[in-house]
């Protein structure tokens, strides 16, 4: 019986993926094998010794202490693409709001309350103050072509926009999904300099933090409209305010409001609604639960942010999964321990990414905890777990 601690409210359709005859689920539970989480901050949480995996029902993992988990051999999952359609739809809405001045117009009309029969004529007289261009025919620059970026690019094409994309690390899967008519920018500067609209879809890390600042604003078109539903820190706030004041940025839409921008009339602050749809919450919960189940029952790793993807079909044999430092001779030491205990390897997979590696090893015959304990003692091994045959 695996124990799962569900922090926050995880959609019940996701929890239903974990059969109750083999999974115990509660918000308060001793010695959990796994944690399912949405936005709860785990940085201050004392991670129990029993913990094997954390699944985030969402894409961002800023609320999870990744380094601490990696050192402990705790596999951290996220759910890329599960909320992609919800975010994509909000991006399309954000471009329309940035272009057509709909929000100021609505606010002005609400101020006409009490004018009675004058409302109609006043609306006709004042509507010209809230005009704005169509997005059809405008050039959209999509920075980051992951699951969300690809969907935004393809739907923007369908709306008649001219789309250019930039992503030096685009995956093969994303490339297959991208429409052929999306143009490829050879550099970020090339995309920024020619776009009427810019939308950001990259993760926040050292290389992307503050990626839009004074130097980048200087090469943009006058009046460019920027949509940032990825992470607020991708844009330097002080430099953005200068660009707004100069008219370089005509409108900035963000899903990550901050105090310094709330009094800017050409900023549209959205209260982090990108994935706030029932469909997205269900999809994230389902994906997170399935990944946790596959990991705990079979040792398979998919969509981990700290360990390499490593999946091997089960043959019903006993299996040992091992996480270790990505250094030479680790596989040799592991297989030597198995050989010394007369354990024959039937199938094996080894994957590495950065400083960590992960192994799935199916064996013939019986594999006991005593052998697994010996593997754990190998210098560089940070986790080893027995999955009984069956």
PENORFEN-V996751 format. One record per residue. RES is the residue in one letter. OMEGA is omega as a letter, one per 30 degrees, with the letter a starting at -180 (* if undefined). Layout:
RES_OMEGA / RES_OMEGA
This chain:
X_l / X_l / X_a / X_l / X_a / X_l / X_a / X_l / X_l / X_a / X_a / X_l / X_l / X_l / X_l / X_l / X_a / X_a / X_a / X_l / X_l / X_l / X_l / X_a / X_l / X_l / X_l / X_a / X_a / X_l / X_a / X_l / X_a / X_l / X_l / X_a / X_l / X_a / X_a / X_a / X_a / X_a / X_a / X_a / X_l / X_a / X_a / X_a / X_a / X_a / X_a / X_a / X_l / X_l / X_l / X_l / X_a / X_a / X_a / X_a / X_l / X_a / X_a / X_l / X_a / X_a / X_l / X_l / X_a / X_l / X_a / X_a / X_l / X_a / X_a / X_a / X_l / X_a / X_a / X_l / X_a / X_l / X_a / X_a / X_l / X_l / X_l / X_l / X_l / X_l / X_l / X_l / X_a / X_l / X_l / X_l / X_a / X_a / X_a / X_l / X_a / X_a / X_l / X_l / X_l / X_l / X_l / X_a / X_l / X_l / X_l / X_l / X_l / X_a / X_l / X_a / X_l / X_a / X_a / X_l / X_l / X_l / X_a / X_a / X_a / X_a / X_a / X_l / X_a / X_l / X_l / X_a / X_l / X_l / X_l / X_l / X_l / X_a / X_l / X_l / X_a / X_a / X_a / X_a / X_l / X_a / X_a / X_a / X_l / X_l / X_l / X_a / X_a / X_a / X_l / X_l / X_a / X_l / X_l / X_l / X_l / X_a / X_l / X_a / X_l / X_l / X_a / X_a / X_a / X_a / X_l / X_a / X_l / X_a / X_l / X_a / X_a / X_l / X_a / X_a / X_l / X_a / X_a / X_l / X_a / X_l / X_l / X_a / X_l / X_l / X_a / X_a / X_a / X_a / X_l / X_l / X_l / X_l / X_a / X_l / X_l / X_l / X_l / X_l / X_a / X_a / X_a / X_a / X_a / X_a / X_l / X_l / X_a / X_a / X_a / X_l / X_a / X_a / X_a / X_l / X_l / X_l / X_a / X_l / X_a / X_l / X_l / X_l / X_a / X_l / X_a / X_a / X_l / X_a / X_l / X_a / X_a / X_l / X_l / X_l / X_l / X_a / X_l / X_a / X_a / X_a / X_l / X_l / X_a / X_l / X_l / X_l / X_a / X_l / X_a / X_a / X_l / X_a / X_a / X_a / X_a / X_l / X_l / X_a / X_a / X_l / X_l / X_a / X_l / X_a / X_l / X_a / X_a / X_a / X_a / X_l / X_l / X_l / X_a / X_l / X_l / X_a / X_l / X_a / X_l / X_a / X_a / X_a / X_a / X_l / X_l / X_a / X_a / X_l / X_a / X_a / X_a / X_a / X_a / X_a / X_l / X_a / X_l / X_l / X_l / X_l / X_a / X_l / X_a / X_a / X_l / X_l / X_l / X_l / X_a / X_l / X_l / X_a / X_l / X_l / X_a / X_l / X_a / X_l / X_a / X_a / X_a / X_l / X_l / X_a / X_l / X_l / X_l / X_a / X_l / X_l / X_l / X_a / X_a / X_l / X_l / X_l / X_a / X_a / X_l / X_a / X_a / X_l / X_l / X_l / X_l / X_l / X_a / X_a / X_a / X_l / X_a / X_a / X_l / X_a / X_l / X_a / X_l / X_l / X_a / X_l / X_a / X_l / X_a / X_l / X_l / X_l / X_l / X_l / X_a / X_a / X_l / X_l / X_a / X_l / X_a / X_l / X_l / X_a / X_l / X_l / X_a / X_l / X_a / X_*
